[in-house]
Amino acid sequence: MVTADKKYGEGTPPRRGDHAAQRPSLLRLSFFRALMLFVSALEVLLVTLPSVLAQLAPPETPYEPPDPSAGTQPSNGTTPNPQWSVLLGNLLYFYDEQRSGKLPANERVSWRNDSALDDGSDVGLDLSGGYYDAGDYVKYTFPLSFTLMSVCWGALDAGQGYDLANQTAYLDDMLRWGLDWLAHPSPNTLFVQVGDGNLDNAYWGGDKSIPGPRPSYQINDTSPGTDAAAQAAAAFAACSSLYSNRTLISSSTSALANTSYAATLQNHARQLYTFATGASGGMQTYQTAVPQSADAYASSGYSDELSIAALFLALTETDSNATSYYADAVKWYYSGNLGQQLHAGDETVFNWDSKTPGIAVLAAQIVSAYPNVVSGSNATLGVWQSAVEGYFHGIVNGTGRSHLTNGGLLIFPGDSDEASLNPALNVAMLMMRYASANLTTSQDAQNRYIAFAQNQLDYVLGKNPMAVPYVVGQHPNSPANPHSAISTGYAPPNGSLTAPDNLDTDPAKEAYVLYGGVVGGPDEHDRFWDLRSDWVENEVALDYTAPLLTLAAQALVRGAGDPYYTQVKAGAYDDVRPSGFPCDAAIQTGCKRSGLSTGGKIAVGVVVSVVGVIIIALGAYWVWRARRNSRY
């Protein structure tokens, strides 16, 4: 982890007008000046060591996930609802399972080990720490910073849910583990990837023998990545708002208030936003500078990241800077023609790549809570409400490009192909957020958004044709074979990089339960095979879990009844598990082949050849007869 003092060379600032020949010794300073010097140094220390000072202490008895069988037990109306509390706890526990680097003494996951301790050695920095992105061991900044932004935004909305579940200390721990790793070594440098995706994908083993080398890839002033820098700025700004106790609605938490840490995060956000907008290399997507990231997380543009970063920066400010950042957000929104992405038929999703739906919702929240931020701008609350509700109406009414499966899951063709649950969960999160903030322009709209969001949440938690709650370890029917090298327990022979011949059967049972991991989800026909080799349906990822965290916290704040999975019969999945194999980007065995089989094509070829010979022979015969007859 790159600490703040290493990154910025911070220390006690020199006094203005000081000269070495004239500087008095400390013994000659007056008591008052010595005291002020001490206070100044203390302030710097508080800023440069945010991950150590004032971090919330976890409960005396650490939270541990219960056995999945507990997911079948109704709560009988207990408040706060213990089932939502367990779900929230398990989802946060997932991030402990994904940790990289030197694990803390209070690490709760007994089967995890210190790992990738040499990350950054190729560039002379300590880049250990942070989180592994998904089922492998690569660290990607772009989706991680989106995840942190999403979680902090959710806590700004429903932080009291973490308080009710006694999970606020774990939220604090989870955020700091990611935020402190994201810290950049200079104002115009950000590391966007650590690890080689190709090498890593070839390895299917535990965290003790992760293969190297693990190269570090950066964006900088001459090779910039506008989107990645802006998204990291958005993460720092959103979390700074959380730690500075800025509120969007009354259900946020004050337990995380920490002004020194908030100031450090705000400073990072300002620097990265300046880097994103003013790099000497111009503006470009980050994979232009780091093509190695393109296969996994290629960005489609940067206007949306710039806009949402400016909005969260506006939220961190309490003076005229808020108005300036808000004006920037509006500028990027319109110059990038982002509003078009909210129109039915062109509607985009909210995910690690596309932030546009979130921009309109966040802007409506900020303008409603802090109306002075508008200060003459034409982008008033009504403008954002119209944009948000136009987007939501297209989804709810089915007039856009999205549609529902027969089982009720929201599908965006293309965007849902390799992670069907994620777009649906993010829409549900945005709808519930907007409705909970009482921003709807009619009661009917509010009721419809809440109902639609609840239906998506219920689907993910077991109200689906497969009777599967798609959260690992939450219920006996939960996925048992997540695509995760960390949890399988497979050990490659003789230290090789090879994966087993059959990923689905070796080992027969995963060694560890990856509690709280949200998998990719079923196909567009609601079918789920629970195959370890199917990374489309079974892989877990940091950003897959993030929206469900917020939805669970919101449920606790609302005092909602039990999650749907308590109504799901254990073993019901076994009765409906599909036969055969899926057809997706990971497995093509189940794909229907159009046209004839190879054997059929050969047979047709033989028939055509024979018929051709006959036709030629008949033609020759008739030509011979015609010539013969002409002689007589």
Secondary structure, 3 states (H helix, E strand, C coil): CCCHHHHHCCCCCCCCCCCHHHCCCHHHCCHHHHHHHHHHHHHHHHHHCCCCCCCCCCCCCCCCCCCHHHHHCCCCCCCCCHHHHHHHHHHHHHHHHCECECCCCCCCCCCCCCECCCCCHHHCCCCCCCECCCCCCCEEHHHHHHHHHHHHHHHHHHHHHHHHCCCHHHHHHHHHHHHHHHCCCECCEEEEEECCHHHHHCCCCCCCCCCCCCCEEEECCCCCCHHHHHHHHHHHHHHHHHHCCCCCCCCCCCCCCCHHHHHHHHHHHHHHHHHHHHCCCCCCCHHHHCHHHHHHHCCCCCHHHHHHHHHHHHHHCCCHHHHHHHHHHHHHHHHCCHHHHHCCCCCCCCCCCCCHHHHHHHHHHHHHHCHHHCCCCCCCHHHHHHHHHHHHHHHHCCCCCCEECCCCCEECCCCCCCCCHHHHHHHHHHHHHHHHCCCCCCHHHHHHHHHHHHHHHHHHECCCCCCCECECCCCCCCCCCCECHHHHCCCCHHHCCCCCCCCCCCCCCCCCCCCCCEECCCCCCCCCCCCCCCHHHHEECHHHHHHHHHHHHHHHHHCCCCCHHHHCCCCHHHHHCCCCCCCCCCCCCCCCCCCCCHHHHHHHHHHHHHHHHHHHHHHHHHHHHHHHHHHC
